[in-house]
Amino acid sequence: MEHEELRMSGLGSGPEAMMRIVSYFDGLGETAADPDTVVRHAAALAECGAGARLASGTVVRYGPLGDPLEGEAPGPGPDVWLERTGPAHPLDQVLLDRLQHTLRMLGVRPPARSDLHLGDPALVEVLLSDDEHRTDRVRAVELAGLDPGKDVRVLALYADRVGPALELIEWICPGRLVRSAPIGGLTAVLTQTPVEDRWLCDALHTAMADAVPAPPRPGSGRGPWVGIGERVSVYAAPTSWAQARRALRFASSTVYGRRAVAFGGLGPLDLLADVPLGRLLGARGISRINALAATAAGAQDVDTLEAFCVYGSLRRTATELHVHHSTVASRLARVEAETDWDLGDSIDRFVATLALMLRRMALSSAELAAAEGADGRTGRTSG
């Protein structure tokens, strides 16, 4: 391992050597359990004695062979030092700076946990948190039965009835390991199913739409919805979890919405996930559509508008809605009169499509915000 083999005598004094020292201590910061380990490795790297005075006042000193040093420590002065008897190395100060930084990070890091056990939902929380000790995450991977050599994907599930929704996910991923835990009003699901985003997204959307039909009016449905993160290394699971939660904002139970949304398929639409809920609700196009949908006749016109934006032509929309194309035309004319849109114009048609998407996001986001706000553990995970 690099911690055992890297020595200052084998390094030069240029930028590459400096980066190797930085990388050396970054690795220690991830794996070292205590200050003694950090100082001992620093002494081995420097090939001379090394010491540190900790915040508690304790002095830690080791020789280059890993032996604790006896005798008097330096008096009041630097928090870290080298005890060289020969000429200084040009990068000694870089080593000391990284030693001090690593010890400081070790001091603020939460202690390793000893309460993890097989089947514990906390395993999932550990895997999805950037704040956990590296050794805890390695142990959690082992206890969860995950293969550290294979990628993992994280799903963010929101549902009134979590049990049936999890059964659907397990059915879509037959014979694959699935681990889940409630986090912040959502359910985090980890799987190592090696399938493409689009296939998984389409399969989950179809299964959930079949299992739970669209509600009679927008905003009256409570899932199930799924955001799908990208496949990443098991130790990068927090990144996939953050992606899944962003994708979840685009999920919807409406007839033309998607029950499952993959982060990898959003492209530039991901930027909309940063729009605050209040701005979505107050956007002019959305408020106009909501006002129009406040009556039964207006709601029918909005449904027709959404179908038209999906299917792209009067005749196709009429066929899908089982009405005459003149009926579609008259409904769209009423929408145009209320919104000042010209649906024959490509820009106005795009604005209408975007407004409908943002409206679905607003309805879903309001419910998700309430669910996540009801559980204080949301802050436990990153992203």
BELJO-V486937 format. One record per helix or strand of 3 or more residues. SS is the DSSP state (a for helix, b for strand). FROM is the first residue (numbers start at 0). TO is the last residue. Records with the same first field share a line. If there is no record, write none. Layout:
BEGIN
SS: FROM-TO / FROM-TO
END
This chain:
BEGIN
a: 1-4 / 7-9 / 14-30 / 34-45 / 91-107 / 121-126 / 133-142 / 161-171 / 196-210 / 233-247 / 262-264 / 266-273 / 276-281 / 283-291 / 295-310 / 313-320 / 324-338 / 345-372 / 375-379
b: 48-52 / 58-61 / 79-82 / 151-158 / 177-182 / 185-190 / 222-227 / 259-261
END
